[in-house]
Amino acid sequence: MHKAYQPLKPSTNKYLQKKWDQTHYEAHRKKVKEAKPIVDTKGIRTPTHVQLKLKKTQVQEERQAIIDRDNQLLVSRLAGIERSKGLVDHRNEYPERSLNAERRKEELAQVTRENLAIYQRITARESEYRREVWEEDWEKMERRRDDIARYPRGVADKQVNSTFEGVYCMFIISLP
């Protein structure tokens, strides 16, 4: 094993040099392990009154005392109810009714009366539109359209109808 060892400095005996280097290395590792820091990095010790917070614990104890007292009251009440054989009527079978029902009924009746009055006014009124005037306007427009058109409308309609009839006849004939 000492034959493969290569010392940093030239030596005459590699075996002894390896042993000495190993001893020096172990002494160095022991010193490193036992070394103490020079700089104190622990920080300042916090005072006990800051750590303990007596006021907070006092408030928590008071709150717990209040909760315990309330629990004792509830337990005593429940025990009294259990001992009394249930003589107290605890059923609430009252009909539900609204305090505002009459006013809503009056408002609904008033809205119904107003709607009826509007309906009667609408049905009593005569129409302002006259059908005869509309039909006369339509006939005038038809005449103007016929006058403006390049081809007379009646002839074109006859041609279209005759061509469609011919096509329809062809389908009838060609069906097996």
N, CA and C atoms as an extended XYZ file, in Angstrom:
528
Properties=species:S:1:pos:R:3:atomname:S:1:resname:S:1:resid:I:1 pbc="F F F"
N         0.809       -1.177        0.000 N   MET     1
C         0.000        0.000        0.000 CA  MET     1
C         0.868        1.263        0.000 C   MET     1
N         2.009        1.210        0.698 N   HIS     2
C         2.898        2.363        0.746 CA  HIS     2
C         3.582        2.601       -0.596 C   HIS     2
N         3.592        1.602       -1.452 N   LYS     3
C         4.232        1.778       -2.761 CA  LYS     3
C         3.403        2.688       -3.659 C   LYS     3
N         2.066        2.684       -3.459 N   ALA     4
C         1.220        3.539       -4.285 CA  ALA     4
C         1.138        4.961       -3.719 C   ALA     4
N         1.639        5.165       -2.485 N   TYR     5
C         1.539        6.480       -1.856 CA  TYR     5
C         2.535        7.433       -2.478 C   TYR     5
N         2.087        8.651       -2.840 N   GLN     6
C         2.969        9.652       -3.426 CA  GLN     6
C         3.038       10.837       -2.467 C   GLN     6
N         4.165       11.012       -1.720 N   PRO     7
C         4.270       12.131       -0.788 CA  PRO     7
C         4.416       13.451       -1.529 C   PRO     7
N         4.062       14.535       -0.833 N   LEU     8
C         4.160       15.854       -1.451 CA  LEU     8
C         5.631       16.292       -1.577 C   LEU     8
N         6.402       15.959       -0.580 N   LYS     9
C         7.833       16.292       -0.614 CA  LYS     9
C         8.623       15.014       -0.907 C   LYS     9
N         9.780       15.136       -1.500 N   PRO    10
C        10.579       13.940       -1.751 CA  PRO    10
C        11.064       13.308       -0.438 C   PRO    10
N        10.996       12.019       -0.359 N   SER    11
C        11.431       11.323        0.854 CA  SER    11
C        12.185       10.052        0.452 C   SER    11
N        12.991        9.557        1.408 N   THR    12
C        13.760        8.345        1.123 CA  THR    12
C        12.953        7.098        1.415 C   THR    12
N        12.029        7.175        2.402 N   ASN    13
C        11.235        6.004        2.764 CA  ASN    13
C         9.743        6.372        2.637 C   ASN    13
N         9.084        5.821        1.655 N   LYS    14
C         7.659        6.146        1.417 CA  LYS    14
C         6.776        5.586        2.522 C   LYS    14
N         7.147        4.447        3.078 N   TYR    15
C         6.364        3.822        4.132 CA  TYR    15
C         6.323        4.710        5.382 C   TYR    15
N         7.496        5.165        5.841 N   LEU    16
C         7.553        6.036        7.008 CA  LEU    16
C         6.878        7.383        6.727 C   LEU    16
N         7.085        7.900        5.537 N   GLN    17
C         6.491        9.194        5.186 CA  GLN    17
C         4.955        9.104        5.222 C   GLN    17
N         4.425        8.001        4.772 N   LYS    18
C         2.970        7.826        4.787 CA  LYS    18
C         2.474        7.766        6.221 C   LYS    18
N         3.170        7.057        7.088 N   LYS    19
C         2.780        6.928        8.484 CA  LYS    19
C         2.805        8.294        9.168 C   LYS    19
N         3.862        9.095        8.920 N   TRP    20
C         3.966       10.419        9.538 CA  TRP    20
C         2.864       11.359        9.020 C   TRP    20
N         2.635       11.300        7.726 N   ASP    21
C         1.582       12.162        7.133 CA  ASP    21
C         0.210       11.793        7.699 C   ASP    21
N        -0.013       10.495        7.901 N   GLN    22
C        -1.301       10.044        8.455 CA  GLN    22
C        -1.453       10.540        9.896 C   GLN    22
N        -0.387       10.483       10.683 N   THR    23
C        -0.411       10.952       12.066 CA  THR    23
C        -0.672       12.453       12.119 C   THR    23
N         0.016       13.212       11.255 N   HIS    24
C        -0.202       14.667       11.195 CA  HIS    24
C        -1.640       14.999       10.778 C   HIS    24
N        -2.167       14.230        9.845 N   TYR    25
C        -3.550       14.472        9.367 CA  TYR    25
C        -4.564       14.201       10.481 C   TYR    25
N        -4.363       13.100       11.240 N   GLU    26
C        -5.287       12.782       12.330 CA  GLU    26
C        -5.206       13.825       13.437 C   GLU    26
N        -4.011       14.320       13.722 N   ALA    27
C        -3.859       15.379       14.730 CA  ALA    27
C        -4.560       16.653       14.262 C   ALA    27
N        -4.440       16.942       12.985 N   HIS    28
C        -5.119       18.125       12.425 CA  HIS    28
C        -6.638       17.988       12.536 C   HIS    28
N        -7.186       16.821       12.209 N   ARG    29
C        -8.639       16.593       12.268 CA  ARG    29
C        -9.131       16.708       13.717 C   ARG    29
N        -8.324       16.237       14.677 N   LYS    30
C        -8.694       16.333       16.080 CA  LYS    30
C        -8.738       17.787       16.525 C   LYS    30
N        -7.756       18.587       16.101 N   LYS    31
C        -7.730       20.013       16.434 CA  LYS    31
C        -8.936       20.738       15.827 C   LYS    31
N        -9.270       20.397       14.587 N   VAL    32
C       -10.422       21.034       13.923 CA  VAL    32
C       -11.709       20.695       14.664 C   VAL    32
N       -11.838       19.446       15.105 N   LYS    33
C       -13.034       19.000       15.810 CA  LYS    33
C       -13.179       19.698       17.157 C   LYS    33
N       -12.079       19.939       17.846 N   GLU    34
C       -12.112       20.540       19.173 CA  GLU    34
C       -12.020       22.065       19.132 C   GLU    34
N       -11.947       22.664       17.988 N   ALA    35
C       -11.774       24.119       17.878 CA  ALA    35
C       -13.011       24.851       18.381 C   ALA    35
N       -12.799       25.973       19.038 N   LYS    36
C       -13.863       26.825       19.558 CA  LYS    36
C       -13.929       28.076       18.686 C   LYS    36
N       -15.156       28.608       18.457 N   PRO    37
C       -15.238       29.824       17.645 CA  PRO    37
C       -14.711       31.041       18.406 C   PRO    37
N       -14.111       31.927       17.697 N   ILE    38
C       -13.586       33.145       18.296 CA  ILE    38
C       -14.688       34.198       18.371 C   ILE    38
N       -15.527       34.283       17.341 N   VAL    39
C       -16.601       35.263       17.293 CA  VAL    39
C       -17.851       34.646       17.918 C   VAL    39
N       -18.512       35.416       18.818 N   ASP    40
C       -19.743       34.939       19.465 CA  ASP    40
C       -20.924       35.268       18.545 C   ASP    40
N       -21.533       34.248       17.953 N   THR    41
C       -22.664       34.455       17.036 CA  THR    41
C       -23.992       34.021       17.647 C   THR    41
N       -24.027       33.850       18.966 N   LYS    42
C       -25.260       33.396       19.609 CA  LYS    42
C       -26.335       34.473       19.612 C   LYS    42
N       -25.982       35.705       19.674 N   GLY    43
C       -26.963       36.774       19.753 CA  GLY    43
C       -27.252       37.130       21.201 C   GLY    43
N       -28.103       38.126       21.363 N   ILE    44
C       -28.434       38.604       22.693 CA  ILE    44
C       -29.476       37.679       23.302 C   ILE    44
N       -29.315       37.391       24.576 N   ARG    45
C       -30.323       36.585       25.264 CA  ARG    45
C       -31.571       37.425       25.451 C   ARG    45
N       -32.727       36.860       25.063 N   THR    46
C       -33.973       37.595       25.270 CA  THR    46
C       -34.363       37.519       26.726 C   THR    46
N       -34.820       38.644       27.271 N   PRO    47
C       -35.192       38.654       28.685 CA  PRO    47
C       -36.385       37.742       28.944 C   PRO    47
N       -36.492       37.255       30.154 N   THR    48
C       -37.558       36.307       30.489 CA  THR    48
C       -38.926       36.967       30.447 C   THR    48
N       -38.998       38.276       30.764 N   HIS    49
C       -40.317       38.917       30.734 CA  HIS    49
C       -40.853       39.049       29.311 C   HIS    49
N       -39.954       39.045       28.338 N   VAL    50
C       -40.406       39.081       26.937 CA  VAL    50
C       -40.817       37.682       26.484 C   VAL    50
N       -40.112       36.678       26.964 N   GLN    51
C       -40.429       35.315       26.568 CA  GLN    51
C       -41.708       34.806       27.233 C   GLN    51
N       -41.910       35.131       28.501 N   LEU    52
C       -42.983       34.545       29.271 CA  LEU    52
C       -44.342       35.200       29.008 C   LEU    52
N       -44.417       36.527       28.874 N   LYS    53
C       -45.651       37.272       28.592 CA  LYS    53
C       -46.732       36.947       29.621 C   LYS    53
N       -46.522       37.450       30.799 N   LEU    54
C       -47.419       37.168       31.912 CA  LEU    54
C       -48.830       37.711       31.665 C   LEU    54
N       -48.935       38.870       31.020 N   LYS    55
C       -50.263       39.459       30.779 CA  LYS    55
C       -51.106       38.553       29.884 C   LYS    55
N       -50.479       37.985       28.872 N   LYS    56
C       -51.199       37.098       27.962 CA  LYS    56
C       -51.713       35.862       28.703 C   LYS    56
N       -50.870       35.284       29.543 N   THR    57
C       -51.315       34.110       30.290 CA  THR    57
C       -52.423       34.474       31.270 C   THR    57
N       -52.341       35.688       31.860 N   GLN    58
C       -53.394       36.131       32.781 CA  GLN    58
C       -54.722       36.278       32.059 C   GLN    58
N       -54.708       36.882       30.866 N   VAL    59
C       -55.935       37.056       30.078 CA  VAL    59
C       -56.503       35.696       29.689 C   VAL    59
N       -55.647       34.760       29.296 N   GLN    60
C       -56.123       33.428       28.932 CA  GLN    60
C       -56.748       32.709       30.136 C   GLN    60
N       -56.135       32.870       31.314 N   GLU    61
C       -56.698       32.240       32.509 CA  GLU    61
C       -58.060       32.845       32.860 C   GLU    61
N       -58.191       34.177       32.719 N   GLU    62
C       -59.483       34.823       32.996 CA  GLU    62
C       -60.550       34.337       32.026 C   GLU    62
N       -60.194       34.242       30.762 N   ARG    63
C       -61.137       33.776       29.749 CA  ARG    63
C       -61.560       32.334       30.032 C   ARG    63
N       -60.600       31.516       30.419 N   GLN    64
C       -60.916       30.122       30.744 CA  GLN    64
C       -61.814       30.036       31.974 C   GLN    64
N       -61.596       30.923       32.946 N   ALA    65
C       -62.439       30.937       34.144 CA  ALA    65
C       -63.882       31.302       33.787 C   ALA    65
N       -64.056       32.282       32.883 N   ILE    66
C       -65.407       32.681       32.438 CA  ILE    66
C       -66.086       31.515       31.727 C   ILE    66
N       -65.344       30.828       30.865 N   ILE    67
C       -65.911       29.696       30.121 CA  ILE    67
C       -66.308       28.580       31.087 C   ILE    67
N       -65.461       28.308       32.081 N   ASP    68
C       -65.785       27.265       33.061 CA  ASP    68
C       -67.035       27.619       33.854 C   ASP    68
N       -67.143       28.905       34.268 N   ARG    69
C       -68.329       29.336       35.023 CA  ARG    69
C       -69.596       29.178       34.183 C   ARG    69
N       -69.540       29.597       32.901 N   ASP    70
C       -70.708       29.454       32.013 CA  ASP    70
C       -71.078       27.991       31.815 C   ASP    70
N       -70.074       27.149       31.687 N   ASN    71
C       -70.346       25.715       31.531 CA  ASN    71
C       -71.030       25.151       32.782 C   ASN    71
N       -70.582       25.582       33.971 N   GLN    72
C       -71.208       25.118       35.214 CA  GLN    72
C       -72.671       25.558       35.286 C   GLN    72
N       -72.949       26.814       34.852 N   LEU    73
C       -74.338       27.295       34.842 CA  LEU    73
C       -75.201       26.460       33.906 C   LEU    73
N       -74.671       26.177       32.726 N   LEU    74
C       -75.437       25.380       31.766 CA  LEU    74
C       -75.692       23.968       32.295 C   LEU    74
N       -74.689       23.381       32.919 N   VAL    75
C       -74.861       22.027       33.463 CA  VAL    75
C       -75.931       22.034       34.550 C   VAL    75
N       -75.911       23.058       35.403 N   SER    76
C       -76.911       23.105       36.480 CA  SER    76
C       -78.319       23.316       35.908 C   SER    76
N       -78.434       24.134       34.875 N   ARG    77
C       -79.755       24.331       34.241 CA  ARG    77
C       -80.255       23.040       33.603 C   ARG    77
N       -79.362       22.357       32.891 N   LEU    78
C       -79.769       21.093       32.255 CA  LEU    78
C       -80.175       20.063       33.308 C   LEU    78
N       -79.453       20.025       34.408 N   ALA    79
C       -79.803       19.085       35.475 CA  ALA    79
C       -81.162       19.437       36.068 C   ALA    79
N       -81.452       20.742       36.238 N   GLY    80
C       -82.755       21.170       36.749 CA  GLY    80
C       -83.880       20.809       35.800 C   GLY    80
N       -83.657       20.957       34.517 N   ILE    81
C       -84.677       20.594       33.517 CA  ILE    81
C       -84.922       19.091       33.560 C   ILE    81
N       -83.862       18.319       33.705 N   GLU    82
C       -84.005       16.858       33.724 CA  GLU    82
C       -84.757       16.402       34.986 C   GLU    82
N       -84.529       17.068       36.113 N   ARG    83
C       -85.202       16.702       37.357 CA  ARG    83
C       -86.661       17.145       37.380 C   ARG    83
N       -87.027       18.176       36.623 N   SER    84
C       -88.375       18.753       36.726 CA  SER    84
C       -89.424       17.983       35.940 C   SER    84
N       -89.083       16.953       35.242 N   LYS    85
C       -90.008       16.103       34.482 CA  LYS    85
C       -90.674       16.854       33.336 C   LYS    85
N       -90.115       17.933       32.872 N   GLY    86
C       -90.624       18.647       31.702 CA  GLY    86
C       -91.953       19.315       31.911 C   GLY    86
N       -92.121       20.109       32.944 N   LEU    87
C       -93.386       20.795       33.210 CA  LEU    87
C       -93.562       22.041       32.340 C   LEU    87
N       -92.535       22.484       31.704 N   VAL    88
C       -92.589       23.704       30.906 CA  VAL    88
C       -93.088       23.358       29.501 C   VAL    88
N       -94.063       24.168       29.001 N   ASP    89
C       -94.561       23.987       27.637 CA  ASP    89
C       -93.549       24.621       26.688 C   ASP    89
N       -92.893       23.836       25.919 N   HIS    90
C       -91.859       24.344       25.024 CA  HIS    90
C       -92.261       24.259       23.547 C   HIS    90
N       -93.522       24.013       23.274 N   ARG    91
C       -93.966       23.919       21.885 CA  ARG    91
C       -94.380       25.302       21.384 C   ARG    91
N       -93.966       25.618       20.180 N   ASN    92
C       -94.306       26.896       19.563 CA  ASN    92
C       -95.122       26.616       18.310 C   ASN    92
N       -96.418       26.429       18.479 N   GLU    93
C       -97.282       26.120       17.338 CA  GLU    93
C       -98.145       27.328       17.003 C   GLU    93
N       -97.494       28.426       16.736 N   TYR    94
C       -98.214       29.636       16.385 CA  TYR    94
C       -98.295       29.738       14.869 C   TYR    94
N       -99.434       30.195       14.346 N   PRO    95
C       -99.522       30.345       12.886 CA  PRO    95
C       -98.629       31.490       12.419 C   PRO    95
N       -97.946       31.247       11.331 N   GLU    96
C       -97.095       32.297       10.776 CA  GLU    96
C       -97.965       33.302       10.044 C   GLU    96
N       -97.786       34.570       10.348 N   ARG    97
C       -98.530       35.593        9.633 CA  ARG    97
C       -97.634       36.798        9.445 C   ARG    97
N       -97.861       37.457        8.344 N   SER    98
C       -97.057       38.613        8.010 CA  SER    98
C       -97.668       39.866        8.621 C   SER    98
N       -96.839       40.759        9.074 N   LEU    99
C       -97.321       42.025        9.611 CA  LEU    99
C       -97.688       42.991        8.487 C   LEU    99
N       -97.292       42.662        7.280 N   ASN   100
C       -97.484       43.561        6.147 CA  ASN   100
C       -98.513       43.018        5.156 C   ASN   100
N       -99.278       41.993        5.507 N   ALA   101
C      -100.164       41.317        4.557 CA  ALA   101
C      -101.295       42.236        4.089 C   ALA   101
N      -101.914       42.991        5.011 N   GLU   102
C      -103.036       43.854        4.628 CA  GLU   102
C      -102.592       44.926        3.652 C   GLU   102
N      -101.446       45.525        3.902 N   ARG   103
C      -100.959       46.577        3.011 CA  ARG   103
C      -100.683       46.019        1.615 C   ARG   103
N      -100.086       44.819        1.559 N   ARG   104
C       -99.831       44.216        0.247 CA  ARG   104
C      -101.132       43.911       -0.486 C   ARG   104
N      -102.168       43.462        0.235 N   LYS   105
C      -103.464       43.201       -0.406 CA  LYS   105
C      -104.060       44.480       -0.954 C   LYS   105
N      -103.981       45.595       -0.181 N   GLU   106
C      -104.510       46.878       -0.656 CA  GLU   106
C      -103.765       47.347       -1.899 C   GLU   106
N      -102.428       47.209       -1.899 N   GLU   107
C      -101.650       47.607       -3.078 CA  GLU   107
C      -102.025       46.762       -4.289 C   GLU   107
N      -102.224       45.464       -4.111 N   LEU   108
C      -102.614       44.582       -5.212 CA  LEU   108
C      -103.987       44.970       -5.750 C   LEU   108
N      -104.932       45.287       -4.852 N   ALA   109
C      -106.266       45.699       -5.295 CA  ALA   109
C      -106.191       47.004       -6.073 C   ALA   109
N      -105.352       47.942       -5.614 N   GLN   110
C      -105.223       49.228       -6.314 CA  GLN   110
C      -104.609       49.022       -7.700 C   GLN   110
N      -103.586       48.176       -7.815 N   VAL   111
C      -102.972       47.907       -9.120 CA  VAL   111
C      -103.990       47.242      -10.048 C   VAL   111
N      -104.827       46.347       -9.519 N   THR   112
C      -105.855       45.678      -10.327 CA  THR   112
C      -106.872       46.696      -10.835 C   THR   112
N      -107.291       47.615       -9.967 N   ARG   113
C      -108.240       48.653      -10.396 CA  ARG   113
C      -107.638       49.541      -11.477 C   ARG   113
N      -106.379       49.938      -11.317 N   GLU   114
C      -105.723       50.782      -12.324 CA  GLU   114
C      -105.608       50.051      -13.654 C   GLU   114
N      -105.242       48.766      -13.619 N   ASN   115
C      -105.133       47.986      -14.857 CA  ASN   115
C      -106.490       47.867      -15.554 C   ASN   115
N      -107.560       47.665      -14.771 N   LEU   116
C      -108.900       47.570      -15.347 CA  LEU   116
C      -109.304       48.887      -16.001 C   LEU   116
N      -108.986       50.019      -15.353 N   ALA   117
C      -109.307       51.327      -15.929 CA  ALA   117
C      -108.557       51.547      -17.229 C   ALA   117
N      -107.264       51.158      -17.271 N   ILE   118
C      -106.473       51.302      -18.503 CA  ILE   118
C      -107.058       50.427      -19.602 C   ILE   118
N      -107.444       49.194      -19.269 N   TYR   119
C      -108.031       48.280      -20.253 CA  TYR   119
C      -109.328       48.846      -20.833 C   TYR   119
N      -110.174       49.417      -19.981 N   GLN   120
C      -111.441       49.994      -20.462 CA  GLN   120
C      -111.191       51.192      -21.357 C   GLN   120
N      -110.202       52.024      -21.030 N   ARG   121
C      -109.889       53.176      -21.890 CA  ARG   121
C      -109.384       52.713      -23.252 C   ARG   121
N      -108.570       51.659      -23.244 N   ILE   122
C      -108.028       51.163      -24.521 CA  ILE   122
C      -109.134       50.571      -25.380 C   ILE   122
N      -110.019       49.773      -24.800 N   THR   123
C      -111.075       49.120      -25.594 CA  THR   123
C      -112.150       50.116      -26.033 C   THR   123
N      -112.368       51.194      -25.298 N   ALA   124
C      -113.399       52.172      -25.669 CA  ALA   124
C      -112.939       53.072      -26.812 C   ALA   124
N      -111.671       53.191      -27.005 N   ARG   125
C      -111.139       54.103      -28.030 CA  ARG   125
C      -111.280       53.477      -29.409 C   ARG   125
N      -111.697       54.298      -30.375 N   GLU   126
C      -111.814       53.818      -31.748 CA  GLU   126
C      -110.463       53.906      -32.441 C   GLU   126
N      -110.292       53.054      -33.440 N   SER   127
C      -109.033       53.011      -34.155 CA  SER   127
C      -108.862       54.254      -35.010 C   SER   127
N      -107.616       54.751      -35.094 N   GLU   128
C      -107.320       55.912      -35.925 CA  GLU   128
C      -106.948       55.500      -37.347 C   GLU   128
N      -106.757       54.246      -37.579 N   TYR   129
C      -106.374       53.759      -38.890 CA  TYR   129
C      -107.631       53.411      -39.685 C   TYR   129
N      -107.603       53.775      -40.988 N   ARG   130
C      -108.730       53.444      -41.870 CA  ARG   130
C      -108.225       52.493      -42.937 C   ARG   130
N      -108.896       51.369      -43.043 N   ARG   131
C      -108.490       50.334      -43.964 CA  ARG   131
C      -108.664       50.764      -45.422 C   ARG   131
N      -109.672       51.535      -45.687 N   GLU   132
C      -109.927       51.967      -47.065 CA  GLU   132
C      -108.769       52.811      -47.595 C   GLU   132
N      -108.241       53.693      -46.731 N   VAL   133
C      -107.121       54.539      -47.162 CA  VAL   133
C      -105.913       53.667      -47.466 C   VAL   133
N      -105.668       52.645      -46.657 N   TRP   134
C      -104.533       51.755      -46.900 CA  TRP   134
C      -104.703       50.997      -48.227 C   TRP   134
N      -105.887       50.539      -48.490 N   GLU   135
C      -106.112       49.795      -49.738 CA  GLU   135
C      -105.953       50.705      -50.947 C   GLU   135
N      -106.408       51.960      -50.857 N   GLU   136
C      -106.221       52.905      -51.962 CA  GLU   136
C      -104.740       53.181      -52.194 C   GLU   136
N      -103.986       53.371      -51.117 N   ASP   137
C      -102.542       53.605      -51.249 CA  ASP   137
C      -101.868       52.395      -51.906 C   ASP   137
N      -102.304       51.185      -51.534 N   TRP   138
C      -101.723       49.971      -52.118 CA  TRP   138
C      -101.997       49.891      -53.613 C   TRP   138
N      -103.209       50.215      -54.013 N   GLU   139
C      -103.548       50.173      -55.440 CA  GLU   139
C      -102.744       51.205      -56.211 C   GLU   139
N      -102.562       52.418      -55.655 N   LYS   140
C      -101.751       53.452      -56.319 CA  LYS   140
C      -100.315       52.960      -56.492 C   LYS   140
N       -99.779       52.353      -55.469 N   MET   141
C       -98.402       51.859      -55.530 CA  MET   141
C       -98.269       50.755      -56.567 C   MET   141
N       -99.273       49.882      -56.653 N   GLU   142
C       -99.259       48.809      -57.664 CA  GLU   142
C       -99.260       49.407      -59.071 C   GLU   142
N      -100.098       50.420      -59.268 N   ARG   143
C      -100.156       51.055      -60.600 CA  ARG   143
C       -98.823       51.712      -60.953 C   ARG   143
N       -98.209       52.401      -60.001 N   ARG   144
C       -96.912       53.045      -60.252 CA  ARG   144
C       -95.859       52.004      -60.580 C   ARG   144
N       -95.857       50.892      -59.859 N   ARG   145
C       -94.882       49.847      -60.113 CA  ARG   145
C       -95.073       49.259      -61.507 C   ARG   145
N       -96.314       49.086      -61.896 N   ASP   146
C       -96.573       48.563      -63.242 CA  ASP   146
C       -96.118       49.558      -64.305 C   ASP   146
N       -96.299       50.853      -64.039 N   ASP   147
C       -95.893       51.882      -65.006 CA  ASP   147
C       -94.372       51.948      -65.121 C   ASP   147
N       -93.670       51.755      -64.044 N   ILE   148
C       -92.210       51.877      -64.045 CA  ILE   148
C       -91.550       50.637      -64.623 C   ILE   148
N       -92.148       49.468      -64.499 N   ALA   149
C       -91.524       48.209      -64.890 CA  ALA   149
C       -91.228       48.176      -66.380 C   ALA   149
N       -90.151       47.516      -66.804 N   ARG   150
C       -89.758       47.403      -68.200 CA  ARG   150
C       -90.688       46.453      -68.940 C   ARG   150
N       -90.997       45.330      -68.295 N   TYR   151
C       -91.886       44.352      -68.905 CA  TYR   151
C       -93.170       44.286      -68.097 C   TYR   151
N       -94.283       44.048      -68.750 N   PRO   152
C       -95.535       43.932      -67.989 CA  PRO   152
C       -95.489       42.716      -67.078 C   PRO   152
N       -96.061       42.878      -65.896 N   ARG   153
C       -95.962       41.840      -64.876 CA  ARG   153
C       -96.798       40.610      -65.242 C   ARG   153
N       -97.896       40.780      -65.819 N   GLY   154
C       -98.768       39.647      -66.119 CA  GLY   154
C       -98.132       38.677      -67.089 C   GLY   154
N       -97.430       39.173      -68.125 N   VAL   155
C       -96.815       38.319      -69.127 CA  VAL   155
C       -95.680       37.499      -68.498 C   VAL   155
N       -94.867       38.146      -67.678 N   ALA   156
C       -93.736       37.446      -67.051 CA  ALA   156
C       -94.248       36.350      -66.126 C   ALA   156
N       -95.322       36.610      -65.371 N   ASP   157
C       -95.865       35.600      -64.474 CA  ASP   157
C       -96.378       34.399      -65.266 C   ASP   157
N       -96.998       34.651      -66.430 N   LYS   158
C       -97.519       33.545      -67.240 CA  LYS   158
C       -96.383       32.690      -67.784 C   LYS   158
N       -95.282       33.351      -68.203 N   GLN   159
C       -94.141       32.604      -68.733 CA  GLN   159
C       -93.535       31.713      -67.649 C   GLN   159
N       -93.370       32.258      -66.445 N   VAL   160
C       -92.763       31.478      -65.360 CA  VAL   160
C       -93.651       30.293      -65.035 C   VAL   160
N       -94.942       30.488      -64.935 N   ASN   161
C       -95.851       29.394      -64.607 CA  ASN   161
C       -95.824       28.312      -65.685 C   ASN   161
N       -95.785       28.714      -66.981 N   SER   162
C       -95.809       27.729      -68.055 CA  SER   162
C       -94.514       26.915      -68.075 C   SER   162
N       -93.359       27.521      -67.797 N   THR   163
C       -92.097       26.766      -67.812 CA  THR   163
C       -92.065       25.775      -66.668 C   THR   163
N       -92.550       26.174      -65.480 N   PHE   164
C       -92.571       25.246      -64.356 CA  PHE   164
C       -93.530       24.094      -64.621 C   PHE   164
N       -94.657       24.367      -65.289 N   GLU   165
C       -95.596       23.291      -65.579 CA  GLU   165
C       -94.971       22.290      -66.541 C   GLU   165
N       -94.182       22.794      -67.495 N   GLY   166
C       -93.510       21.911      -68.445 CA  GLY   166
C       -92.497       21.018      -67.747 C   GLY   166
N       -91.752       21.590      -66.815 N   VAL   167
C       -90.761       20.799      -66.088 CA  VAL   167
C       -91.473       19.749      -65.238 C   VAL   167
N       -92.564       20.118      -64.616 N   TYR   168
C       -93.320       19.193      -63.779 CA  TYR   168
C       -93.846       18.048      -64.625 C   TYR   168
N       -94.297       18.363      -65.808 N   CYS   169
C       -94.802       17.330      -66.704 CA  CYS   169
C       -93.683       16.387      -67.115 C   CYS   169
N       -92.467       16.918      -67.306 N   MET   170
C       -91.355       16.075      -67.706 CA  MET   170
C       -91.047       15.074      -66.587 C   MET   170
N       -91.112       15.495      -65.358 N   PHE   171
C       -90.860       14.581      -64.257 CA  PHE   171
C       -91.922       13.487      -64.188 C   PHE   171
N       -93.112       13.852      -64.441 N   ILE   172
C       -94.182       12.868      -64.393 CA  ILE   172
C       -93.989       11.814      -65.481 C   ILE   172
N       -93.605       12.286      -66.640 N   ILE   173
C       -93.439       11.367      -67.759 CA  ILE   173
C       -92.215       10.469      -67.532 C   ILE   173
N       -91.141       11.011      -66.992 N   SER   174
C       -89.915       10.223      -66.890 CA  SER   174
C       -89.952        9.228      -65.725 C   SER   174
N       -90.881        9.316      -64.838 N   LEU   175
C       -90.948        8.361      -63.730 CA  LEU   175
C       -91.402        7.007      -64.227 C   LEU   175
N       -90.846        5.892      -63.773 N   PRO   176
C       -91.237        4.564      -64.253 CA  PRO   176
C       -92.560        4.096      -63.687 C   PRO   176
